[in-house]
C-alpha cells in the first residue's frame, strides 16, 4: 500500500496556481512527476501524491522546481478564473478513474507525437546533410575540372609557342645555308683552274720524270667558308608553366603525431591492446552463436545494464553485466557497476569481490581512473560496514578520502563516514 502525502500548501491568482509539496528526505527526479490538463501525480515509492485539479491547466507551460526538500509547482490556468478549491470535491470513483485514464492516454498520444516529430526532424536533418554534402562534392569536382581545363589550355598555348619558335629557327638555318657568297664559289673555281695549269706545265717541262703528284693547297683568304666554323644556334626552350595550387587530402591517422619509424612498434602495440579491450571475446563462441550482433558488444551491454539499474531492475542489470564480462573480463567499469547492483540486492560478499577486482584492473593509479577508484573504495567500504567489518570499511573510506575528498560519492555518504570514523576512534 502506498503512503499518501497529504500535507501541501497552495495559493492562486487569476492566471496561475502555486503549489508547494514537502518531500523531506526523499530523492525526487523529473521522472517521479506526472502532470496533465486536470491530473497531477508525484510517485516516490512508497510515497504517493495525487490531485484531480478543479479546472484544466496548460500542462505544456506549467513548471515544477525541486529543491530544499520541497517541490514547487507553477500551474497556469487555461481560463482566467478563481478556483473554489485545488481539487475536485465530492467526485465519484468512476469519474476520478475516467480522469486518470484519460490523462494517461493523452500523455501517451503526446509522447507518440513528440517521437514522430523527432523522427521527422532527424530525417530532415539527414536529408539536409546529404544535400549539403552532395553540393560540396559537386563544387569540389567542378573546381578540379576547371583547374584541369585551365592547365590543359596553358600547356596547349606553351606548345604552340614552342612549335613557332622551332619553325622560325629552322627557317633561319636554311637562309644561312642558301646565302653563301658567290665570291667564294668563284674563288674556288679559279683555284681549281690554276692547279690544273700547273700540273700541265710540270708535265711538259720534266717529261722523263714520273708524273709529280700534285698537292692541293687549302683554300685560304677572306672568301673561304667551312661548315665546321659555323656556330649552331641553341634551340630556344618553351617558357615554364604558370604556377598553380592543387589541394591533396591525406588519410587521417589514429595518432595526432606524424608517423615515425622508431614509433611504429609502440603504435601497433597500442592499437592491438585497444582492439583486445573493445572486441576480445573470452567466452566459448559456441554459446554465443544465437546472440545478435549488438549483443556481442560489451559496451552496448554495459549501457543496457546502466539503463536497467536506473529503472530499479537490478537483477536484469546484473545479467547484462555478467554477459558483458563473459565477452570481455578486462573492463573495470563492468565490475564496478555490478558491485553497485549487488549492494542494492544486499549481496555484500559479491559486492566486495567485484570492487576488489575493479581495483586490481584500475592499476596503475592515474588521474584518468581517479573517479573509478574512489567509487570502488566507497562501495567496498559500504559492503564491509554492512557486514559489520568496520575496520576494513574504515580503511577503504580513508583511501577514498585520500584520493579525492570532494568526490560526489563521498559527499553523498559524508555523514555516515564521519559517524563511522568517530565511532571507531572512540
Phi and psi in degrees as a GROMACS rama.xvg file:
@    title "Ramachandran Plot"
@    xaxis  label "Phi"
@    yaxis  label "Psi"
@TYPE xy
-76.6607  156.861  UNK-2
-99.2245  115.288  UNK-3
-79.0488  137.263  UNK-4
-91.5712  108.811  UNK-5
-100.998  -20.3757  UNK-6
-87.6921  122.748  UNK-7
-157.985  161.748  UNK-8
-130.107  140.244  UNK-9
-146.36  152.53  UNK-10
-145.624  166.234  UNK-11
-144.625  161.522  UNK-12
-128.349  -173.35  UNK-13
-68.6009  -22.0489  UNK-14
-116.75  -13.0093  UNK-15
-149.121  160.103  UNK-16
-121.566  132.865  UNK-17
-113.539  115.712  UNK-18
-121.877  132.633  UNK-19
-120.713  126.422  UNK-20
-119.21  110.006  UNK-21
-71.8927  132.429  UNK-22
-134.533  64.6118  UNK-23
-67.1323  135.599  UNK-24
76.1436  6.58188  UNK-25
-110.2  142.967  UNK-26
-92.3704  113.802  UNK-27
-110.197  135.491  UNK-28
-125.486  162.324  UNK-29
-57.3429  -24.2365  UNK-30
-70.134  -17.764  UNK-31
-83.4642  -4.9777  UNK-32
-113.692  132.886  UNK-33
-130.21  129.525  UNK-34
-139.417  133.381  UNK-35
-132.053  -165.567  UNK-36
-62.7101  -39.186  UNK-37
-135.353  17.1438  UNK-38
-140.846  129.313  UNK-39
-127.967  131.468  UNK-40
-141.057  136.027  UNK-41
-127.399  114.919  UNK-42
-118.884  110.104  UNK-43
-126.958  87.9322  UNK-44
-48.9841  131.411  UNK-45
-93.908  13.8103  UNK-46
-90.8168  147.711  UNK-47
-146.812  135.911  UNK-48
-128.503  131.478  UNK-49
-140.277  133.907  UNK-50
-141.57  126.241  UNK-51
-96.9958  105.864  UNK-52
-66.4844  154.063  UNK-53
-66.4337  -35.6701  UNK-54
-144.872  162.642  UNK-55
-64.6959  149.928  UNK-56
-125.436  168.527  UNK-57
-90.1076  93.9507  UNK-58
-70.5436  -17.1176  UNK-59
-72.5793  -42.8493  UNK-60
-92.9662  -12.8695  UNK-61
-67.9188  150.884  UNK-62
-130.996  160.538  UNK-63
-139.323  126.65  UNK-64
-115.618  136.238  UNK-65
-111.669  125.674  UNK-66
-178.472  144.908  UNK-67
56.4529  39.407  UNK-68
70.5865  22.1849  UNK-69
-142.897  143.583  UNK-70
-106.659  122.195  UNK-71
-104.459  118.597  UNK-72
-103.846  136.936  UNK-73
-119.923  104.262  UNK-74
-108.284  117.192  UNK-75
-89.1738  128.679  UNK-76
-74.7979  147.406  UNK-77
-76.8651  -31.8162  UNK-78
-122.584  139.214  UNK-79
-74.1477  111.514  UNK-80
-167.851  162.562  UNK-81
-100.061  128.982  UNK-82
-82.6114  144.953  UNK-83
-73.9531  -32.9799  UNK-84
-153.46  169.23  UNK-85
-73.2661  -39.5933  UNK-86
-118.307  166.169  UNK-87
-70.9142  135.153  UNK-88
-111.824  148.014  UNK-89
59.9156  32.707  UNK-90
-92.0412  140.172  UNK-91
-77.1875  167.901  UNK-92
-65.9323  -35.2573  UNK-93
-63.5419  -42.6658  UNK-94
-65.8599  -41.0528  UNK-95
-64.6869  -39.5719  UNK-96
-63.8009  -39.4085  UNK-97
-64.1683  -45.1246  UNK-98
-61.6187  -39.7598  UNK-99
-64.8557  -48.3322  UNK-100
-64.402  -41.0308  UNK-101
-62.2531  -40.0129  UNK-102
-63.804  -41.8552  UNK-103
-65.3614  -42.9694  UNK-104
-63.1926  -43.1381  UNK-105
-63.7767  -38.9586  UNK-106
-64.5293  -39.2851  UNK-107
-65.1113  -43.8342  UNK-108
-62.7978  -40.8065  UNK-109
-63.9131  -40.089  UNK-110
-64.4508  -39.4437  UNK-111
-63.7405  -42.8171  UNK-112
-62.7349  -42.3538  UNK-113
-64.4749  -39.2784  UNK-114
-64.0225  -41.5719  UNK-115
-65.3564  -39.3067  UNK-116
-64.6201  -39.0666  UNK-117
-64.0672  -40.588  UNK-118
-62.7096  -43.2842  UNK-119
-63.0706  -43.6566  UNK-120
-63.4289  -40.4128  UNK-121
-64.5665  -41.5449  UNK-122
-66.1889  -39.9322  UNK-123
-63.6542  -39.2258  UNK-124
-63.8811  -40.7866  UNK-125
-63.0587  -43.9238  UNK-126
-62.2952  -42.5355  UNK-127
-63.5915  -41.7638  UNK-128
-63.119  -40.7663  UNK-129
-65.0125  -43.0638  UNK-130
-63.8433  -43.1132  UNK-131
-63.0256  -39.6335  UNK-132
-64.3313  -42.2279  UNK-133
-63.3791  -39.8922  UNK-134
-64.7674  -42.1327  UNK-135
-63.8458  -41.994  UNK-136
-64.7646  -38.9013  UNK-137
-65.4853  -42.2175  UNK-138
-64.0319  -40.4948  UNK-139
-65.0798  -40.9502  UNK-140
-64.3024  -42.3712  UNK-141
-64.142  -39.2795  UNK-142
-63.2254  -41.5414  UNK-143
-65.7724  -40.4568  UNK-144
-63.8209  -39.5569  UNK-145
-63.9681  -41.2913  UNK-146
-62.5074  -42.454  UNK-147
-62.5437  -44.1417  UNK-148
-65.4589  -40.6432  UNK-149
-64.102  -42.5217  UNK-150
-65.2019  -38.4856  UNK-151
-63.8834  -40.9377  UNK-152
-65.4597  -41.0572  UNK-153
-63.8789  -41.506  UNK-154
-65.5809  -41.8447  UNK-155
-62.4937  -42.2923  UNK-156
-63.7297  -45.0088  UNK-157
-62.4733  -37.5448  UNK-158
-66.3844  -39.508  UNK-159
-64.0562  -41.8116  UNK-160
-63.0201  -40.9713  UNK-161
-65.1926  -39.5378  UNK-162
-63.3863  -40.8277  UNK-163
-63.0117  -41.4841  UNK-164
-65.1  -38.158  UNK-165
-63.7479  -45.331  UNK-166
-62.3602  -39.9692  UNK-167
-64.6633  -40.738  UNK-168
-65.2951  -38.8068  UNK-169
-64.7891  -40.1151  UNK-170
-63.3881  -41.5713  UNK-171
-62.1836  -38.6864  UNK-172
-67.3168  -41.5732  UNK-173
-64.5378  -39.3941  UNK-174
-63.5041  -39.8026  UNK-175
-66.3592  -38.0343  UNK-176
-70.9174  -34.0251  UNK-177
-79.3493  -25.4229  UNK-178
-91.9669  42.4714  UNK-179
-72.4829  129.078  UNK-180
-58.3993  138.759  UNK-181
-66.4365  -24.1634  UNK-182
-62.6423  -36.4884  UNK-183
-63.1307  -44.3601  UNK-184
-62.8175  -42.8301  UNK-185
-64.6983  -41.0717  UNK-186
-62.538  -38.7734  UNK-187
-64.8344  -40.4849  UNK-188
-65.6553  -41.0012  UNK-189
-64.126  -41.6524  UNK-190
-63.5354  -39.2589  UNK-191
-64.1824  -40.673  UNK-192
-64.6692  -41.458  UNK-193
-63.0763  -41.0466  UNK-194
-62.4748  -41.9577  UNK-195
-63.6173  -40.7775  UNK-196
-64.5013  -41.1108  UNK-197
-62.6294  -39.1944  UNK-198
-62.9916  -43.9676  UNK-199
-62.6136  -41.8347  UNK-200
-64.7831  -42.1866  UNK-201
-63.7051  -36.6775  UNK-202
-67.8984  -38.4455  UNK-203
-74.8975  -32.7953  UNK-204
-81.3461  -32.777  UNK-205
-125.933  84.8734  UNK-206
-78.817  -32.24  UNK-207
-72.9221  -27.4336  UNK-208
-79.8691  154.958  UNK-209
-65.0652  158.392  UNK-210
-57.8598  125.668  UNK-211
-78.7946  139.131  UNK-212
-75.5008  124.146  UNK-213
-80.2912  139.872  UNK-214
-116.023  116.652  UNK-215
-68.0073  134.333  UNK-216
-91.4038  141.979  UNK-217
-68.979  142.031  UNK-218
-69.1498  128.489  UNK-219
-127.569  170.464  UNK-220
115.655  178.342  UNK-221
-70.3187  -25.8938  UNK-222
-86.0191  1.24934  UNK-223
-72.9904  151.131  UNK-224
-139.566  131.626  UNK-225
-129.335  133.334  UNK-226
-70.5712  -21.4286  UNK-227
-79.6447  -19.3916  UNK-228
-81.1352  -8.73621  UNK-229
-74.9136  134.126  UNK-230
-94.3236  114.875  UNK-231
-72.4065  135.958  UNK-232
-76.7953  140.758  UNK-233
-73.0767  139.408  UNK-234
-71.9509  133.496  UNK-235
-78.2529  127.883  UNK-236
-82.6049  153.094  UNK-237
-67.6711  156.848  UNK-238
-66.5751  149.887  UNK-239
-64.9186  154.645  UNK-240
-68.4789  152.006  UNK-241
-71.0254  141.999  UNK-242
-68.862  150.02  UNK-243
-147.382  161.64  UNK-244
-114.989  126.838  UNK-245
-119.51  120.013  UNK-246
-83.4108  136.217  UNK-247
-123.675  127.747  UNK-248
-97.106  116.66  UNK-249
-89.6119  154.382  UNK-250
-67.8294  132.462  UNK-251
-68.267  145.048  UNK-252
-97.7292  154.316  UNK-253
-66.8362  -36.3676  UNK-254
-97.0105  142.542  UNK-255
-74.1092  -15.1327  UNK-256
-90.7167  156.925  UNK-257
-64.9351  156.713  UNK-258
-71.6487  130.193  UNK-259
-125.772  135.841  UNK-260
-62.5363  -30.2294  UNK-261
-73.744  -15.2702  UNK-262
-108.139  6.96284  UNK-263
-62.7932  -44.1584  UNK-264
-63.3788  -40.7744  UNK-265
-66.0546  -40.4519  UNK-266
-65.2101  -42.2964  UNK-267
-64.5791  -37.8274  UNK-268
-64.7404  -41.5089  UNK-269
-64.464  -44.4158  UNK-270
-63.3391  -38.0098  UNK-271
-64.44  -42.8476  UNK-272
-65.1711  -38.8577  UNK-273
-63.9825  -41.1564  UNK-274
-64.3841  -38.5947  UNK-275
-66.2133  -39.508  UNK-276
-68.8764  -31.6247  UNK-277
-90.7057  -36.1266  UNK-278
-124.878  11.273  UNK-279
-69.8277  137.418  UNK-280
-120.164  111.845  UNK-281
-96.9559  -5.48102  UNK-282
-91.263  169.092  UNK-283
-70.2324  124.593  UNK-284
-63.6835  -29.2494  UNK-285
-64.2545  -26.4849  UNK-286
-83.5692  -12.5729  UNK-287
-109.405  11.4554  UNK-288
-67.957  -31.6753  UNK-289
-82.1742  -5.14198  UNK-290
-76.5427  150.928  UNK-291
-72.8905  168.768  UNK-292
-64.8729  -41.8427  UNK-293
-71.8891  -24.5468  UNK-294
-74.4092  -8.34859  UNK-295
-93.0211  5.94237  UNK-296
-101.675  116.179  UNK-297
-59.7547  -35.0941  UNK-298
-65.4456  -39.9445  UNK-299
-64.4088  -41.3697  UNK-300
-66.3418  -36.0643  UNK-301
-64.3692  -43.9682  UNK-302
-62.5645  -39.2268  UNK-303
-63.5473  -42.9859  UNK-304
-62.7241  -37.4353  UNK-305
-63.3946  -39.7141  UNK-306
-66.1598  -41.5617  UNK-307
-62.3583  -39.6146  UNK-308
-64.7131  -39.4844  UNK-309
-65.2205  -31.4816  UNK-310
-86.9624  -2.63175  UNK-311
89.3117  6.40141  UNK-312
-91.4816  80.5677  UNK-313
-73.4665  -33.8434  UNK-314
-65.2593  -42.7484  UNK-315
-63.8798  -37.4805  UNK-316
-64.1295  -41.2266  UNK-317
-61.9348  -40.8833  UNK-318
-63.3535  -40.6127  UNK-319
-63.7484  -42.7044  UNK-320
-67.638  -35.1647  UNK-321
-61.7501  -45.6997  UNK-322
-65.9037  -38.3063  UNK-323
-63.4031  -38.6481  UNK-324
-70.6888  -29.7039  UNK-325
-67.0305  -32.0542  UNK-326
-77.7223  -37.4783  UNK-327
-153.652  108.806  UNK-328
-98.1336  23.1296  UNK-329
-112.668  10.9521  UNK-330
-100.326  112.438  UNK-331
-67.2832  -27.8388  UNK-332
-65.5494  -28.7289  UNK-333
-64.9532  -45.4991  UNK-334
-63.8072  -39  UNK-335
-65.6091  -43.1686  UNK-336
-69.6154  -36.9815  UNK-337
-67.5939  -32.908  UNK-338
-62.5082  -37.9326  UNK-339
-63.6875  -39.3286  UNK-340
-63.952  -42.5127  UNK-341
-64.8344  -32.9341  UNK-342
-64.3611  -42.0973  UNK-343
-64.8608  -35.8466  UNK-344
-86.2256  -0.273669  UNK-345
64.3519  31.2042  UNK-346
-94.5608  76.1069  UNK-347
-70.0726  -35.2805  UNK-348
-64.4856  -41.6879  UNK-349
-67.9325  -34.7182  UNK-350
-62.8557  -39.7398  UNK-351
-65.0684  -42.2231  UNK-352
-62.3371  -47.1619  UNK-353
-65.9997  -39.5127  UNK-354
-64.8448  -41.047  UNK-355
-64.5468  -40.8266  UNK-356
-64.2825  -39.079  UNK-357
-63.0062  -40.3537  UNK-358
-66.4323  -33.7389  UNK-359
-64.0951  -39.9143  UNK-360
-77.6759  -21.2654  UNK-361
-86.8438  44.9757  UNK-362
-122.17  143.193  UNK-363
-75.1513  156.486  UNK-364
-70.3204  117.862  UNK-365
-130.821  164.189  UNK-366
-59.5317  -29.4191  UNK-367
-68.8141  -26.1956  UNK-368
-108.893  21.3338  UNK-369
-64.3429  -45.7883  UNK-370
-62.5178  -41.2395  UNK-371
-65.8526  -39.2457  UNK-372
-66.8492  -37.8065  UNK-373
-63.0371  -45.0299  UNK-374
-62.3165  -39.4942  UNK-375
-63.8454  -44.1379  UNK-376
-65.4573  -41.0602  UNK-377
-65.5102  -43.0645  UNK-378
-69.4567  -38.4758  UNK-379
-68.9695  -38.7263  UNK-380
-64.9655  -37.9197  UNK-381
-62.6947  -42.8866  UNK-382
-63.5868  -40.179  UNK-383
-61.7564  -42.841  UNK-384
-66.885  -36.7375  UNK-385
-64.9737  -27.5836  UNK-386
-90.0741  8.27129  UNK-387
63.9161  26.8341  UNK-388
-98.9899  73.9572  UNK-389
-70.4518  -30.6536  UNK-390
-63.6305  -49.0185  UNK-391
-64.5472  -40.6902  UNK-392
-62.5321  -41.531  UNK-393
-62.3797  -39.2337  UNK-394
-61.6395  -42.1366  UNK-395
-66.9351  -41.1694  UNK-396
-64.9476  -39.5119  UNK-397
-64.5492  -38.3033  UNK-398
-63.6006  -39.1277  UNK-399
-66.3286  -39.7747  UNK-400
-64.4637  -36.0624  UNK-401
-65.5266  -35.3424  UNK-402
-72.1647  -51.2385  UNK-403
-154.52  97.6269  UNK-404
-66.4156  -22.4844  UNK-405
-103.13  19.5064  UNK-406
-68.863  146.965  UNK-407
-62.997  -35.1097  UNK-408
-65.3575  -29.5688  UNK-409
-82.3525  -42.2899  UNK-410
-62.3464  -34.347  UNK-411
-62.0618  -40.4865  UNK-412
-109.855  30.3452  UNK-413
-63.8424  -42.5534  UNK-414
-65.5133  -40.8148  UNK-415
-63.4533  -41.9836  UNK-416
-64.9582  -46.0587  UNK-417
-63.4544  -40.8255  UNK-418
-63.0542  -39.0743  UNK-419
-65.4257  -41.642  UNK-420
-65.5241  -43.0944  UNK-421
-64.3254  -42.1198  UNK-422
-66.752  -34.3516  UNK-423
-73.8121  -40.4556  UNK-424
-69.9488  -32.9487  UNK-425
